[in-house]
Amino acid sequence: MCWTTNISSRERGGAIAADSGRDGIPAVDAGGMTFSGLGEWLGGLGLPPWRTGQIFGWIHRRLSGGFLDMSDLPSALRSSLSDAAYIWSPEPALRADSPDGASKFVFPLRDGLSVESVLLPVPGRITACLSSQVGCRVGCAFCMTGRTGFRRNLSAGEIAGQFNALRRLSGGRVTNVVYMGMGEPLLNVQAVLDSLTIITDPRGAGIGTRHVTVSTVGVPEGMAKLAAHPGQAGLAVSLHSAVQATRDRLIPAARRWGLREVRKAAIGYSSAKNRPVTFEFCLLDGINDSPDEARALGDFTRGVWCKINLIPCNDVEGTGFSRPPERRMKAFLDILTEMGREATVRKSLGSSAGGACGQLGASLGSEAPRE
């Protein structure tokens, strides 16, 4: 038949050499390769360049969970690719639904650990909240993930795999992506950038970069790398206080990066991307909700193209923190407004399912010792 003229002898039969991992399971995750990286890998196996678009599309547009599903590839090639690589395509081990429509999912990883991701629906869009690490090194005092400790970084395939799983679970309706799950994305910056390239590639899901936001506590080197990355992804800086002593108490790891450095990096980012930076500020009763804290935040953001999201603290057992009364949050917001700042009090979704800001990580409780 005429279609065989496009199939190399390598594809008609014979095995492709596999990079075997533990217990004979392939170590290469094809779902974690960018389009160019996949092309290089397939080329190294002797396959023609046009196979790249075919296979990338199967993984990231058609959401295939394995090479054997790729029906327009020759059967011998499907079998050989299955021996050479895998595609991390998880099913949730646990799902928790919140009355506000948000859903948290726990996905098992190949090494026995797990990662949590969230679907956040609001009218007109559905946002996928992705994790970048198993646990977190930063250790925010009010955050469940920080209290569980750090296990390891996620690979690009494990980040993109969460996204693809959430797309399947939502019926393909995901419109936006936030890197605001477990972990500090910019302490795993290369995997995050690779996954961002995969997620926004028009030959796959094709999410517009302006529909993606990466969160950070303020890692200046990572912010610079993200600023240099193609596209206009948003940046959200988890500030939580513009008073250095208060911030050091709330975010121990952030002592490495002073507020002056963070502010400079934020200005550089907004200039590079021609869009405002968002400052996230978790309001904690009696800790950072005073008029002085509000004025310090107003002073910190003077001359910075930004928006400010005020987030009332969500319940996290054992932290001792709670949300301020409504009147104090309103007074905080009023001070910022009077100073000419664009600020809003953000409603958190998923809190009753343990999927809101600061609540992820319960599944890590007894999985592994902390590093």
Buried (B, 14 or more C-beta within 10 A) or exposed (E): EEEEEEBEEBBEEEEBEBEEEEEEEBEBBBBBBBBEBBBEBBEEBEBBEEBBBBBBBBBBBEBBBBBEBBEEBBEBBBBBBBBBBBBBBBEBEEEBBBEBEBBBBBBBBEEEBBBBBBBBBEEEEBBBBBBBBBBBBBBBBBBBBBBBBBBBBBBBBBBBBBBBBBBBBBEEEBBBBBBBBBBBBBBBBEBBBBBBBBBBBEEBBEBBBBBBBBBBBBBBEBBBBBBEBEEBBBBBBBBBBBBBEBBBBBBBBBEEBBBEBBBBBBBBBBEBBEBBBBBBBBBBBEBBBBEEBBBBBBEBBEEBBBBBBBBBBBBBEEBEBBBBEEEBBEBBBEBBBEBEBBBEBBEBBBBBBBBBBBBBBBBBEEBBEEE
